Amino acid sequence: ERMNKTKHLFLTLLFALLTISVHAISFNYTANGRVWKCEGSSDGTASIIGIAEPASTCSGVLNFPGEVIDGNGLHRPVTEVGSISGGFNRYSLITDVNIPLSVKRITNGAFGRCTGLTTVSMPSVENIGDYAFYGCTNLTNVNMAPTWVGDRAFEDCSHLSSTINLTNAKKLGVSAFQNTGITSITFGHDLKKISNSAFSDTPITSLTIPAEVTEIGSNAFYNCTSLASINFEEGPTKGVAKIGERAFQGCTNITSLTIPGKFKTIELCGFAGCSNLTQLHLQSGLEDIGQNAFSYCSLTGDLTIPETMKSIREDAFVNCPFGGTLIMKAQRQPAWDRYNTNHNTIFVGRNLLNFSHIVLDGPEPSALIVPEGMGGSGFRSLLGNSIISSLTI
């Protein structure tokens, strides 16, 4: 019986210890003129989840402490700011936020819609959650070097105009910087993908895409009307790289473009409406150009179709003036089209091109021919009302 009582006491104490380790400890801590709401974790760290002031009166600068002391006198380093409910969401009177070096994570929605916020310093933060600074319409300066930026983290921060340092970034969320005022971005070599709409509707002026990037998502730089130059870095690329739908559509300030061979696919409307794009260089390796990919561009002069090309979709170059030489290095492909089993040409469907000179440089001149039922018949369906005056085979 005595053994049973001892065993029961041991199990009770063990359960109590386990309970303490599982559940976070909530406490308040006063520092830097504020009363901070905190949660302590079993690993000895703490999160600052809020402040003991209502949003209607909390104003000015928030200097977060790097260490807090719980009710048991335990010193805890602060590693996280924010909570499940956001933490400081809609605190519209705060103007500056200073995050200490100990903090590694800003939680989802932590400072969303803090419309009076102008400056944020968080140099050691690695993970910025979804919607963390969403709708901070007066935010102009951010000091950061994150590895992870969540979905819509800075969306609609329309006055954010500082150069964004993303040299450590490994992941950028959907619409992470959409509709911000940033003009310059620095990417690092750990980034593999630029997510959908990540920088759409921003006044970026120039862009360097690291060689390691294998995917530029849909609408990634959509309607970036100030973007004047894109530099795709060369280098070994694992996997199949692609440029997504409408990735650069409406970038009306681009005048010259070279697509490196690491990109196998340019999807639907990839560069559509780049109305000042006059020079296009397609390098060997590119295989598929999507429908309307370069429609309504101002492409003039020559165009070379590399030998690796397998398909150029309907209206890929619609309303492009050209007028120079079309050099075809690609050869026809095996039949594959689900609508027409005889389709083995490079140009699919309706493609009306305007060139004065055609050079068939590849081994299969019929790569230019469009079969019946695919937007017309024969050579004429491709060249339409062309001004062609010479043909070299």
C-alpha positions in Angstrom: 0.0 0.0 0.0 2.9 2.4 0.9 4.4 1.5 -2.5 1.2 2.4 -4.3 0.9 5.8 -2.5 4.5 6.6 -3.5 3.8 5.6 -7.1 0.6 7.7 -7.2 2.5 10.7 -5.8 5.2 10.3 -8.4 2.7 10.1 -11.2 0.9 13.2 -9.9 4.1 15.2 -9.8 5.1 13.9 -13.3 1.7 14.9 -14.7 2.0 18.4 -13.2 5.5 18.9 -14.7 4.2 17.7 -18.1 1.3 20.1 -17.9 3.6 23.0 -17.1 5.9 22.1 -20.0 3.0 21.9 -22.5 1.1 25.0 -21.6 2.6 28.4 -22.2 3.0 30.7 -19.2 1.2 34.1 -19.5 2.6 37.1 -17.7 3.1 40.9 -18.0 6.4 42.6 -18.0 7.2 46.3 -17.8 10.0 47.7 -19.8 10.8 50.8 -22.0 7.8 52.6 -20.6 5.3 49.9 -21.7 3.5 47.0 -20.1 4.1 44.0 -22.4 1.9 40.9 -22.6 4.1 37.9 -22.7 4.0 34.1 -23.1 6.8 31.9 -21.9 7.6 28.6 -23.6 8.9 25.3 -22.2 12.3 26.0 -23.9 12.9 29.0 -21.7 12.1 31.6 -24.4 9.2 34.1 -24.6 6.9 35.7 -27.1 5.5 39.2 -26.8 1.9 38.8 -27.8 0.5 42.2 -27.1 0.5 45.3 -25.0 -1.6 46.4 -22.0 -2.9 49.5 -23.8 -5.8 49.8 -26.2 -5.2 50.6 -29.8 -7.1 53.9 -29.4 -4.5 55.3 -27.0 -1.2 53.4 -27.8 0.9 55.8 -29.9 4.5 56.7 -30.8 7.5 54.4 -30.7 7.4 50.7 -29.7 10.9 49.6 -28.4 10.5 45.9 -27.8 12.6 44.4 -25.0 15.1 41.6 -25.9 14.5 39.9 -22.5 11.6 39.6 -20.1 11.2 38.2 -16.6 8.3 35.9 -15.8 6.4 35.6 -12.5 8.9 33.0 -11.2 11.9 35.3 -11.8 13.1 33.4 -14.8 14.9 35.6 -17.4 13.6 34.7 -20.9 15.0 35.9 -24.2 12.3 37.2 -26.6 12.3 35.3 -29.8 8.9 36.0 -31.3 6.5 39.0 -31.6 2.8 38.6 -32.3 0.0 36.2 -31.5 -2.7 34.1 -33.1 -5.0 37.1 -33.0 -2.4 39.4 -34.5 -0.9 41.1 -31.5 -0.6 44.7 -32.6 -3.0 44.6 -35.6 -4.8 47.9 -36.3 -2.7 49.9 -33.8 -3.0 52.9 -36.1 -1.2 55.4 -33.8 2.1 53.7 -33.5 4.8 55.2 -35.7 8.0 53.2 -35.2 8.8 49.6 -34.3 12.2 48.5 -33.1 12.6 44.7 -32.8 15.6 43.5 -30.8 18.3 41.1 -32.2 16.9 38.2 -30.2 13.6 38.1 -32.1 13.6 35.6 -35.1 9.9 35.6 -36.0 7.1 38.0 -36.6 3.7 36.1 -36.5 0.9 36.2 -39.0 -0.9 39.6 -39.1 1.2 41.0 -36.2 1.2 44.6 -37.4 -1.4 44.4 -40.1 -3.2 47.7 -40.9 -1.0 49.8 -38.6 -1.7 52.8 -40.9 0.4 55.3 -38.9 3.5 53.0 -38.9 6.4 54.6 -40.9 9.6 52.8 -39.8 10.4 49.2 -38.8 13.8 47.9 -37.7 14.1 44.1 -37.4 17.6 43.2 -38.6 17.7 39.7 -37.1 14.2 38.5 -37.9 14.3 35.4 -40.2 10.6 34.6 -40.6 8.0 37.2 -41.4 4.5 35.7 -41.3 1.5 36.0 -43.6 -0.1 39.5 -43.6 2.5 40.6 -41.0 2.6 44.3 -42.3 -0.4 44.1 -44.7 -2.0 47.5 -45.4 0.6 49.6 -43.5 0.0 52.3 -46.0 2.5 54.8 -44.5 5.3 52.4 -44.0 8.4 53.8 -45.8 11.5 52.2 -44.3 12.2 48.7 -43.3 15.5 47.4 -42.0 15.5 43.6 -42.5 17.2 40.6 -44.1 14.7 37.7 -43.7 14.9 34.1 -45.0 11.2 33.7 -45.2 8.5 36.2 -46.2 4.9 35.1 -45.9 1.9 35.6 -48.2 0.9 39.3 -48.5 3.3 40.2 -45.8 3.8 43.8 -47.2 1.0 44.0 -49.7 -0.5 47.5 -50.1 2.3 49.1 -48.2 2.1 51.7 -51.0 4.7 54.1 -49.6 7.4 51.5 -48.9 10.2 53.0 -51.0 13.4 51.7 -49.6 15.7 49.2 -51.3 14.6 45.7 -50.2 17.3 43.4 -49.0 16.4 39.8 -49.9 19.9 38.4 -50.1 19.0 35.8 -47.4 15.6 35.0 -48.7 14.7 31.4 -49.5 11.0 31.8 -49.8 8.8 34.7 -50.9 5.0 34.3 -50.4 2.2 35.1 -52.8 1.8 38.9 -53.3 4.5 39.4 -50.6 5.3 42.9 -51.9 2.4 43.6 -54.3 1.4 47.3 -54.7 4.3 48.6 -52.7 6.5 51.6 -53.6 9.8 49.7 -53.8 12.1 50.6 -56.6 15.0 48.2 -56.1 15.4 44.6 -54.9 18.5 42.6 -54.1 18.0 38.8 -54.4 20.4 36.2 -53.0 21.4 32.8 -54.4 19.2 30.7 -52.0 16.0 31.8 -53.8 14.6 29.2 -56.2 11.2 30.7 -56.9 9.6 34.1 -57.2 6.0 33.5 -56.2 2.8 34.6 -57.9 2.2 38.3 -57.8 5.2 38.8 -55.5 6.1 42.2 -56.9 3.2 43.1 -59.2 2.2 46.8 -59.5 5.4 48.1 -58.1 7.7 50.9 -59.5 10.8 48.6 -59.7 13.2 50.1 -62.2 15.7 47.3 -62.8 15.9 43.6 -62.0 18.5 40.9 -61.7 17.2 37.3 -61.5 19.8 35.0 -59.9 20.8 31.9 -61.9 19.3 29.7 -59.1 15.8 30.8 -59.8 13.9 28.1 -61.7 10.4 29.6 -61.6 9.0 33.1 -62.0 5.4 32.8 -60.9 2.2 34.0 -62.5 1.9 37.8 -62.4 5.2 38.0 -60.5 6.1 41.4 -62.0 2.7 42.2 -63.6 2.2 45.9 -64.5 5.6 47.0 -63.3 5.5 49.9 -65.7 8.8 51.5 -64.5 10.8 48.3 -65.1 13.4 49.2 -67.8 15.8 46.3 -67.7 15.9 42.6 -66.7 19.1 40.7 -66.3 18.8 37.0 -66.2 22.0 35.6 -64.6 23.6 32.6 -66.3 24.6 29.5 -64.5 23.8 25.8 -64.0 20.2 25.2 -63.2 18.7 22.0 -61.8 15.2 21.1 -63.1 13.1 22.8 -65.7 12.8 26.6 -65.4 9.8 28.5 -66.5 8.3 32.0 -66.8 4.7 31.9 -65.6 1.5 33.3 -67.0 1.5 37.1 -67.2 4.8 37.2 -65.3 5.9 40.5 -67.0 2.7 41.5 -68.7 2.3 45.3 -69.0 6.0 46.1 -68.2 5.8 48.9 -70.8 9.3 50.4 -70.1 11.3 47.3 -71.2 13.1 47.9 -74.6 15.4 44.9 -74.9 15.3 41.3 -73.6 17.4 38.2 -73.7 15.7 34.9 -72.5 18.4 32.4 -71.4 18.2 28.8 -72.4 17.6 27.6 -68.8 14.0 28.7 -69.3 12.2 25.9 -71.1 8.7 27.6 -71.1 7.2 31.0 -71.4 3.6 30.7 -70.5 0.4 32.5 -71.5 0.9 36.3 -71.9 4.3 36.1 -70.2 5.5 39.4 -71.8 2.2 40.6 -73.4 1.7 44.3 -73.7 5.4 45.2 -73.2 4.7 48.0 -75.7 8.2 49.4 -75.9 10.0 46.0 -76.2 11.7 46.2 -79.6 14.6 43.7 -79.4 14.1 40.0 -78.4 16.8 37.4 -78.2 15.8 33.7 -77.6 18.7 31.5 -76.6 19.1 27.8 -77.3 17.3 25.7 -74.7 13.9 27.4 -74.9 11.2 24.9 -76.0 7.7 26.3 -75.6 6.3 29.9 -76.1 2.8 30.2 -74.8 -0.3 31.8 -76.4 0.0 35.6 -76.7 3.4 35.5 -74.9 4.7 38.5 -76.8 1.5 39.9 -78.2 1.3 43.7 -78.6 5.0 44.2 -78.2 6.9 46.6 -80.5 9.3 43.9 -81.8 11.1 45.1 -84.9 13.9 43.7 -87.0 15.1 40.1 -86.8 13.9 37.1 -84.8 15.8 33.8 -84.4 13.9 30.7 -83.4 16.5 28.4 -81.7 16.9 24.8 -82.7 15.5 23.6 -79.3 12.0 25.1 -79.9 9.2 22.6 -79.9 6.1 24.8 -80.0 5.0 28.4 -80.5 1.4 28.8 -79.5 -1.4 30.7 -81.2 -1.0 34.5 -81.4 2.4 34.4 -79.6 3.6 37.4 -81.6 0.3 38.9 -82.7 0.5 42.7 -83.5 4.3 42.7 -83.4 5.6 44.7 -86.4 8.9 42.9 -87.0 9.8 43.6 -90.7 13.3 42.1 -90.7 14.6 38.5 -91.0 13.0 35.4 -89.5 15.6 32.8 -88.9 14.2 29.3 -88.3 16.7 26.9 -86.7 14.1 24.6 -85.1 12.9 21.5 -86.9 9.4 20.0 -86.9 8.4 17.8 -84.0 6.7 14.4 -83.8 2.9 14.4 -84.0 1.4 15.2 -80.6 -1.5 17.7 -80.8 -4.7 16.4 -79.4 -6.8 18.3 -81.9 -4.8 17.4 -85.0 -2.8 14.2 -85.1 -0.9 15.4 -88.1 0.4 18.5 -86.3 4.2 18.5 -86.3 5.0 22.1 -86.9 6.6 24.6 -84.5 3.9 27.3 -85.0 0.5 26.2 -83.6 -2.7 27.7 -84.8 -2.9 31.3 -86.0 0.4 33.2 -86.1 0.5 36.1 -88.6 4.1 37.2 -88.9 5.5 40.1 -90.9 9.0 39.6 -92.2 10.8 40.7 -95.4 13.3 37.8 -95.4 12.8 34.2 -94.3 15.9 32.0 -93.5 15.2 28.3 -93.1 18.4 27.3 -91.3 17.2 24.0 -89.8 17.0 20.5 -91.5 13.1 20.7 -91.6 11.8 23.7 -93.6 8.2 22.4 -93.0 8.5 23.5 -89.4 7.0 26.7 -90.8 3.9 25.0 -92.3 0.6 25.1 -90.5 -1.7 22.2 -91.4 -5.4 22.4 -92.4 -7.7 23.1 -89.5 -5.1 24.9 -87.4 -5.9 28.5 -88.3 -5.6 28.2 -92.1 -3.6 26.2 -94.5 0.0 26.1 -95.5 2.7 28.8 -95.7 0.2 31.6 -96.1 -1.5 31.0 -92.7 1.7 31.8 -90.9 2.9 34.8 -92.9 -0.5 36.3 -93.6 -0.1 39.5 -95.5 3.6 39.4 -95.1 6.0 41.8 -96.9 8.3 38.8 -97.6 10.7 39.6 -100.5 13.3 36.8 -100.2 13.6 33.3 -98.9 16.8 31.4 -98.0 16.8 27.7 -97.6 
